[in-house]
Amino acid sequence: MCSFPPLRLLSILGLILLAITTDAHSYSGADYYKDSCPQATTIVTDMVNNFLKANKNLAGGFLRLHFHDCFVRGCDASVLLHSPTNTAEKDARPNAGSLRGFHEIDQIKAALEAQCPGIVSCADILALAARDATVKVGGQSWSLDLGRKDGKVSISSEADDKLPSPFFTYDQLVKNFGDVGFTQEEMVILSGGHTIGRSSCGAVQSRLYNFNGVAGLTDPSIDPSLAKELKKKCPENEPGSTLSMDSTKNTFDHLYFKAVLNNKGLFQSDANLLTNQVGKELVTRYSKAGSSFSSDFAAAMTKMSNIQWATDGEVRRICSVINQ
């Protein structure tokens, strides 16, 4: 039987421990495609910028796609998979009919496949597009490791269970974000992504009519002038209009928090940020011009982009279907 000197044995044990404890994506980095597809990030940035020149509303769409992807099975592009039986993540209640950017992501993927076949994952495209879109509308950039793989499973019920609801209480939001590793402070910070968001009337109808099951009652926490405006756009029991989440819908800024502080947050979950002392203090801080919101949001997005990368994935040739 072989024996090793004590110091050598410790070195070997250290290497084994390092191999065990290293993250699944430790081999990755911002320059992951430096040799295999050096133009990858430039192609994504240029195409995202062109899409936003034509339609700035897509900034919120790209950000939401990445967010809704990472919260379910990690950042593995499972949100992009298509199901012929409508049972994939994109078919879940929080996603169906409201997620945007699928066609544009497909175009980016096609351009990358033309340059570097089989190299750049759809998951990395989602991460890059969310960042580049946010920067294009005024947000701060954030660091991104690259090298994600695309998952092979997408289940609508998982998205139903794991995505935060616009009707959540503060405690429910804290638990939901905590389940994927975020603090309550980071939950409030990431709620600020609503600064470039939009929604349908369905997410606010319950605040405007028969609140808490009381006939004719409007949510008393909502500013009366906002309630009046929303009722015009969202008649009771009708589909209504598309709604912006703050007054500068296509600009990344602090005004979402200012709106929330003034009881003009669109969702019940927005209003509920004020029901907790920590939440209210953070909303107040970030409602002021010159706050650290943009940099804090960037740091939280870096963390989000690293949620549970797929360890048994692939690089899809087409983002909506697994490779055959």
One Martini backbone bead per residue (centre of mass of N, CA, C, O) as a GRO file, in nm:
protein
  324
    1MET     BB    1   0.096   0.035   0.023
    2CYS     BB    2   0.070   0.360  -0.015
    3SER     BB    3   0.260   0.649   0.095
    4PHE     BB    4   0.250   0.982   0.247
    5PRO     BB    5   0.350   1.260   0.325
    6PRO     BB    6   0.191   1.489   0.511
    7LEU     BB    7   0.205   1.734   0.313
    8ARG     BB    8   0.111   1.583   0.060
    9LEU     BB    9  -0.157   1.486   0.174
   10LEU     BB   10  -0.276   1.768   0.220
   11SER     BB   11  -0.268   1.855  -0.078
   12ILE     BB   12  -0.455   1.638  -0.186
   13LEU     BB   13  -0.697   1.703  -0.004
   14GLY     BB   14  -0.728   1.993  -0.108
   15LEU     BB   15  -0.795   1.920  -0.402
   16ILE     BB   16  -1.045   1.755  -0.342
   17LEU     BB   17  -1.203   1.977  -0.195
   18LEU     BB   18  -1.205   2.176  -0.432
   19ALA     BB   19  -1.360   1.992  -0.631
   20ILE     BB   20  -1.618   1.971  -0.452
   21THR     BB   21  -1.669   2.300  -0.390
   22THR     BB   22  -1.694   2.381  -0.665
   23ASP     BB   23  -1.858   2.532  -0.883
   24ALA     BB   24  -2.020   2.450  -1.176
   25HIS     BB   25  -1.911   2.761  -1.296
   26SER     BB   26  -1.588   2.807  -1.253
   27TYR     BB   27  -1.494   2.808  -1.566
   28SER     BB   28  -1.601   3.072  -1.596
   29GLY     BB   29  -1.664   3.395  -1.769
   30ALA     BB   30  -1.655   3.688  -1.941
   31ASP     BB   31  -1.432   3.523  -2.146
   32TYR     BB   32  -1.549   3.247  -2.251
   33TYR     BB   33  -1.565   3.344  -2.581
   34LYS     BB   34  -1.286   3.445  -2.681
   35ASP     BB   35  -1.217   3.187  -2.874
   36SER     BB   36  -1.501   3.061  -2.983
   37CYS     BB   37  -1.667   3.372  -2.971
   38PRO     BB   38  -1.561   3.689  -2.977
   39GLN     BB   39  -1.849   3.831  -3.094
   40ALA     BB   40  -2.091   3.769  -2.907
   41THR     BB   41  -2.145   4.027  -2.729
   42THR     BB   42  -2.168   4.223  -2.968
   43ILE     BB   43  -2.411   4.099  -3.106
   44VAL     BB   44  -2.607   4.133  -2.875
   45THR     BB   45  -2.584   4.437  -2.827
   46ASP     BB   46  -2.658   4.533  -3.114
   47MET     BB   47  -2.939   4.396  -3.128
   48VAL     BB   48  -3.066   4.521  -2.879
   49ASN     BB   49  -3.036   4.815  -2.968
   50ASN     BB   50  -3.213   4.783  -3.222
   51PHE     BB   51  -3.471   4.693  -3.084
   52LEU     BB   52  -3.496   4.955  -2.901
   53LYS     BB   53  -3.524   5.159  -3.129
   54ALA     BB   54  -3.808   5.033  -3.210
   55ASN     BB   55  -3.859   4.914  -2.888
   56LYS     BB   56  -3.840   5.003  -2.558
   57ASN     BB   57  -4.030   4.790  -2.418
   58LEU     BB   58  -3.815   4.550  -2.431
   59ALA     BB   59  -3.653   4.592  -2.177
   60GLY     BB   60  -3.854   4.464  -1.977
   61GLY     BB   61  -3.876   4.195  -2.129
   62PHE     BB   62  -3.582   4.095  -2.093
   63LEU     BB   63  -3.569   4.112  -1.787
   64ARG     BB   64  -3.810   3.917  -1.730
   65LEU     BB   65  -3.705   3.666  -1.868
   66HIS     BB   66  -3.460   3.625  -1.684
   67PHE     BB   67  -3.609   3.619  -1.416
   68HIS     BB   68  -3.812   3.380  -1.492
   69ASP     BB   69  -3.586   3.181  -1.537
   70CYS     BB   70  -3.410   3.179  -1.265
   71PHE     BB   71  -3.654   3.112  -1.050
   72VAL     BB   72  -3.691   2.805  -1.129
   73ARG     BB   73  -3.405   2.645  -1.268
   74GLY     BB   74  -3.252   2.863  -1.328
   75CYS     BB   75  -3.011   2.977  -1.570
   76ASP     BB   76  -3.147   2.776  -1.856
   77ALA     BB   77  -3.381   2.857  -2.066
   78SER     BB   78  -3.665   2.716  -1.993
   79VAL     BB   79  -3.861   2.956  -2.080
   80LEU     BB   80  -3.821   2.891  -2.405
   81LEU     BB   81  -3.970   2.641  -2.410
   82HIS     BB   82  -4.169   2.428  -2.600
   83SER     BB   83  -4.518   2.311  -2.585
   84PRO     BB   84  -4.768   2.124  -2.740
   85THR     BB   85  -4.937   2.120  -2.440
   86ASN     BB   86  -4.895   2.373  -2.259
   87THR     BB   87  -4.648   2.284  -2.010
   88ALA     BB   88  -4.465   2.516  -1.989
   89GLU     BB   89  -4.342   2.797  -1.849
   90LYS     BB   90  -4.476   2.993  -2.064
   91ASP     BB   91  -4.777   2.870  -1.966
   92ALA     BB   92  -4.792   3.003  -1.718
   93ARG     BB   93  -4.963   3.237  -1.548
   94PRO     BB   94  -4.719   3.457  -1.530
   95ASN     BB   95  -4.657   3.420  -1.866
   96ALA     BB   96  -4.901   3.402  -2.028
   97GLY     BB   97  -4.914   3.667  -2.260
   98SER     BB   98  -4.653   3.849  -2.118
   99LEU     BB   99  -4.415   3.757  -2.242
  100ARG     BB  100  -4.118   3.902  -2.392
  101GLY     BB  101  -3.873   3.831  -2.670
  102PHE     BB  102  -3.859   3.564  -2.829
  103HIS     BB  103  -3.803   3.655  -3.120
  104GLU     BB  104  -3.540   3.810  -3.057
  105ILE     BB  105  -3.381   3.574  -2.940
  106ASP     BB  106  -3.391   3.408  -3.200
  107GLN     BB  107  -3.229   3.610  -3.369
  108ILE     BB  108  -2.973   3.604  -3.205
  109LYS     BB  109  -2.921   3.304  -3.229
  110ALA     BB  110  -2.896   3.294  -3.538
  111ALA     BB  111  -2.650   3.482  -3.555
  112LEU     BB  112  -2.463   3.301  -3.380
  113GLU     BB  113  -2.486   3.043  -3.550
  114ALA     BB  114  -2.355   3.170  -3.805
  115GLN     BB  115  -2.076   3.221  -3.652
  116CYS     BB  116  -2.120   2.995  -3.387
  117PRO     BB  117  -2.180   2.690  -3.382
  118GLY     BB  118  -2.274   2.559  -3.073
  119ILE     BB  119  -2.176   2.783  -2.840
  120VAL     BB  120  -2.416   2.974  -2.759
  121SER     BB  121  -2.629   3.012  -2.518
  122CYS     BB  122  -2.948   3.098  -2.427
  123ALA     BB  123  -2.884   3.179  -2.135
  124ASP     BB  124  -2.671   3.394  -2.211
  125ILE     BB  125  -2.853   3.567  -2.383
  126LEU     BB  126  -3.048   3.650  -2.159
  127ALA     BB  127  -2.837   3.785  -1.975
  128LEU     BB  128  -2.732   3.993  -2.183
  129ALA     BB  129  -3.001   4.128  -2.268
  130ALA     BB  130  -3.080   4.237  -1.990
  131ARG     BB  131  -2.835   4.417  -1.952
  132ASP     BB  132  -2.831   4.581  -2.220
  133ALA     BB  133  -3.117   4.697  -2.189
  134THR     BB  134  -3.075   4.848  -1.923
  135VAL     BB  135  -2.850   5.031  -2.023
  136LYS     BB  136  -3.006   5.165  -2.265
  137VAL     BB  137  -3.224   5.293  -2.028
  138GLY     BB  138  -3.002   5.382  -1.773
  139GLY     BB  139  -2.852   5.161  -1.652
  140GLN     BB  140  -2.636   4.962  -1.489
  141SER     BB  141  -2.390   4.768  -1.518
  142TRP     BB  142  -2.290   4.414  -1.509
  143SER     BB  143  -2.151   4.135  -1.410
  144LEU     BB  144  -2.071   3.839  -1.626
  145ASP     BB  145  -2.091   3.522  -1.638
  146LEU     BB  146  -2.000   3.265  -1.866
  147GLY     BB  147  -2.135   2.924  -1.956
  148ARG     BB  148  -2.403   2.836  -1.985
  149LYS     BB  149  -2.662   2.603  -1.983
  150ASP     BB  150  -2.919   2.426  -2.128
  151GLY     BB  151  -3.205   2.308  -2.052
  152LYS     BB  152  -3.453   2.011  -2.065
  153VAL     BB  153  -3.666   2.147  -1.864
  154SER     BB  154  -4.032   2.237  -1.864
  155ILE     BB  155  -4.266   2.353  -1.604
  156SER     BB  156  -4.545   2.518  -1.523
  157SER     BB  157  -4.586   2.451  -1.214
  158GLU     BB  158  -4.313   2.570  -1.126
  159ALA     BB  159  -4.376   2.863  -1.199
  160ASP     BB  160  -4.627   2.893  -1.023
  161ASP     BB  161  -4.461   2.836  -0.750
  162LYS     BB  162  -4.186   3.042  -0.792
  163LEU     BB  163  -4.325   3.293  -0.871
  164PRO     BB  164  -4.403   3.599  -0.810
  165SER     BB  165  -4.672   3.787  -0.689
  166PRO     BB  166  -4.878   4.077  -0.713
  167PHE     BB  167  -5.028   3.962  -0.423
  168PHE     BB  168  -4.813   3.975  -0.226
  169THR     BB  169  -4.677   3.984   0.059
  170TYR     BB  170  -4.404   4.060   0.227
  171ASP     BB  171  -4.345   3.776   0.342
  172GLN     BB  172  -4.376   3.630   0.071
  173LEU     BB  173  -4.146   3.773  -0.070
  174VAL     BB  174  -3.919   3.694   0.119
  175LYS     BB  175  -3.949   3.388   0.076
  176ASN     BB  176  -3.927   3.373  -0.231
  177PHE     BB  177  -3.641   3.502  -0.248
  178GLY     BB  178  -3.506   3.320  -0.033
  179ASP     BB  179  -3.526   3.047  -0.198
  180VAL     BB  180  -3.283   3.191  -0.400
  181GLY     BB  181  -3.087   3.378  -0.189
  182PHE     BB  182  -3.235   3.633  -0.087
  183THR     BB  183  -3.277   3.916   0.058
  184GLN     BB  184  -3.489   4.162   0.153
  185GLU     BB  185  -3.324   4.386   0.024
  186GLU     BB  186  -3.305   4.252  -0.260
  187MET     BB  187  -3.605   4.243  -0.311
  188VAL     BB  188  -3.648   4.548  -0.323
  189ILE     BB  189  -3.446   4.610  -0.542
  190LEU     BB  190  -3.575   4.418  -0.765
  191SER     BB  191  -3.848   4.566  -0.772
  192GLY     BB  192  -3.718   4.807  -0.941
  193GLY     BB  193  -3.766   4.676  -1.227
  194HIS     BB  194  -4.050   4.824  -1.265
  195THR     BB  195  -3.942   5.084  -1.409
  196ILE     BB  196  -3.963   4.891  -1.699
  197GLY     BB  197  -4.257   4.810  -1.674
  198ARG     BB  198  -4.551   4.605  -1.747
  199SER     BB  199  -4.916   4.560  -1.765
  200SER     BB  200  -5.215   4.427  -1.686
  201CYS     BB  201  -5.530   4.451  -1.550
  202GLY     BB  202  -5.543   4.175  -1.398
  203ALA     BB  203  -5.330   4.272  -1.164
  204VAL     BB  204  -5.555   4.520  -1.053
  205GLN     BB  205  -5.859   4.464  -1.022
  206SER     BB  206  -5.865   4.380  -0.709
  207ARG     BB  207  -5.806   4.687  -0.621
  208LEU     BB  208  -6.064   4.833  -0.765
  209TYR     BB  209  -6.260   4.575  -0.711
  210ASN     BB  210  -6.370   4.417  -0.450
  211PHE     BB  211  -6.193   4.437  -0.208
  212ASN     BB  212  -6.166   4.161  -0.024
  213GLY     BB  213  -6.483   4.103  -0.114
  214VAL     BB  214  -6.589   4.400  -0.122
  215ALA     BB  215  -6.835   4.568  -0.238
  216GLY     BB  216  -6.697   4.853  -0.404
  217LEU     BB  217  -6.405   4.822  -0.310
  218THR     BB  218  -6.110   5.004  -0.269
  219ASP     BB  219  -5.798   5.020  -0.217
  220PRO     BB  220  -5.688   5.226   0.043
  221SER     BB  221  -5.365   5.234  -0.047
  222ILE     BB  222  -5.454   5.387  -0.295
  223ASP     BB  223  -5.440   5.639  -0.485
  224PRO     BB  224  -5.714   5.806  -0.597
  225SER     BB  225  -5.602   5.907  -0.872
  226LEU     BB  226  -5.503   5.630  -0.968
  227ALA     BB  227  -5.768   5.477  -0.947
  228LYS     BB  228  -5.919   5.648  -1.154
  229GLU     BB  229  -5.728   5.594  -1.392
  230LEU     BB  230  -5.747   5.279  -1.389
  231LYS     BB  231  -6.056   5.257  -1.436
  232LYS     BB  232  -6.042   5.366  -1.725
  233LYS     BB  233  -5.840   5.133  -1.828
  234CYS     BB  234  -6.006   4.921  -1.614
  235PRO     BB  235  -6.271   4.785  -1.654
  236GLU     BB  236  -6.495   4.596  -1.530
  237ASN     BB  237  -6.463   4.285  -1.674
  238GLU     BB  238  -6.216   4.385  -1.854
  239PRO     BB  239  -5.918   4.386  -2.015
  240GLY     BB  240  -5.801   4.643  -2.123
  241SER     BB  241  -5.493   4.783  -2.069
  242THR     BB  242  -5.178   4.886  -2.083
  243LEU     BB  243  -4.941   4.917  -1.812
  244SER     BB  244  -4.750   5.123  -1.634
  245MET     BB  245  -4.519   5.134  -1.349
  246ASP     BB  246  -4.429   5.424  -1.443
  247SER     BB  247  -4.376   5.749  -1.569
  248THR     BB  248  -4.091   5.609  -1.690
  249LYS     BB  249  -4.116   5.325  -1.857
  250ASN     BB  250  -3.823   5.360  -2.044
  251THR     BB  251  -3.670   5.432  -1.763
  252PHE     BB  252  -3.399   5.395  -1.557
  253ASP     BB  253  -3.509   5.463  -1.221
  254HIS     BB  254  -3.650   5.599  -0.905
  255LEU     BB  255  -3.973   5.637  -0.957
  256TYR     BB  256  -4.092   5.384  -0.844
  257PHE     BB  257  -4.035   5.449  -0.543
  258LYS     BB  258  -4.189   5.712  -0.538
  259ALA     BB  259  -4.461   5.589  -0.602
  260VAL     BB  260  -4.481   5.396  -0.364
  261LEU     BB  261  -4.455   5.619  -0.141
  262ASN     BB  262  -4.731   5.757  -0.287
  263ASN     BB  263  -4.937   5.522  -0.348
  264LYS     BB  264  -4.843   5.434  -0.680
  265GLY     BB  265  -4.843   5.144  -0.694
  266LEU     BB  266  -4.965   4.895  -0.890
  267PHE     BB  267  -4.926   4.671  -0.692
  268GLN     BB  268  -4.973   4.506  -0.405
  269SER     BB  269  -4.669   4.439  -0.367
  270ASP     BB  270  -4.577   4.729  -0.373
  271ALA     BB  271  -4.740   4.835  -0.131
  272ASN     BB  272  -4.614   4.612   0.073
  273LEU     BB  273  -4.332   4.751   0.117
  274LEU     BB  274  -4.470   4.949   0.350
  275THR     BB  275  -4.541   4.718   0.583
  276ASN     BB  276  -4.231   4.739   0.638
  277GLN     BB  277  -3.964   4.886   0.776
  278VAL     BB  278  -3.743   4.800   0.581
  279GLY     BB  279  -3.897   4.856   0.321
  280LYS     BB  280  -3.957   5.157   0.371
  281GLU     BB  281  -3.664   5.253   0.398
  282LEU     BB  282  -3.576   5.167   0.113
  283VAL     BB  283  -3.782   5.321  -0.052
  284THR     BB  284  -3.697   5.597   0.053
  285ARG     BB  285  -3.403   5.590  -0.039
  286TYR     BB  286  -3.467   5.517  -0.355
  287SER     BB  287  -3.653   5.780  -0.415
  288LYS     BB  288  -3.384   5.925  -0.447
  289ALA     BB  289  -3.183   6.110  -0.601
  290GLY     BB  290  -2.864   5.952  -0.595
  291SER     BB  291  -2.883   5.682  -0.523
  292SER     BB  292  -2.787   5.325  -0.502
  293PHE     BB  293  -2.978   5.163  -0.684
  294SER     BB  294  -2.825   5.095  -0.948
  295SER     BB  295  -2.585   4.942  -0.809
  296ASP     BB  296  -2.759   4.745  -0.641
  297PHE     BB  297  -2.900   4.616  -0.880
  298ALA     BB  298  -2.649   4.509  -1.022
  299ALA     BB  299  -2.561   4.320  -0.792
  300ALA     BB  300  -2.825   4.150  -0.788
  301MET     BB  301  -2.801   4.053  -1.086
  302THR     BB  302  -2.545   3.895  -1.058
  303LYS     BB  303  -2.666   3.697  -0.855
  304MET     BB  304  -2.903   3.597  -1.031
  305SER     BB  305  -2.721   3.487  -1.275
  306ASN     BB  306  -2.614   3.246  -1.051
  307ILE     BB  307  -2.852   3.065  -1.043
  308GLN     BB  308  -2.844   2.752  -1.085
  309TRP     BB  309  -2.681   2.594  -1.290
  310ALA     BB  310  -2.664   2.378  -1.536
  311THR     BB  311  -2.516   2.044  -1.522
  312ASP     BB  312  -2.719   1.900  -1.759
  313GLY     BB  313  -2.657   2.037  -2.046
  314GLU     BB  314  -2.679   2.259  -2.331
  315VAL     BB  315  -2.657   2.379  -2.673
  316ARG     BB  316  -2.886   2.517  -2.838
  317ARG     BB  317  -2.989   2.573  -3.164
  318ILE     BB  318  -3.283   2.612  -3.052
  319CYS     BB  319  -3.448   2.770  -2.795
  320SER     BB  320  -3.739   2.601  -2.807
  321VAL     BB  321  -3.549   2.336  -2.840
  322ILE     BB  322  -3.420   2.048  -2.805
  323ASN     BB  323  -3.188   1.846  -2.889
  324GLN     BB  324  -3.163   1.556  -3.129
   0.00000   0.00000   0.00000
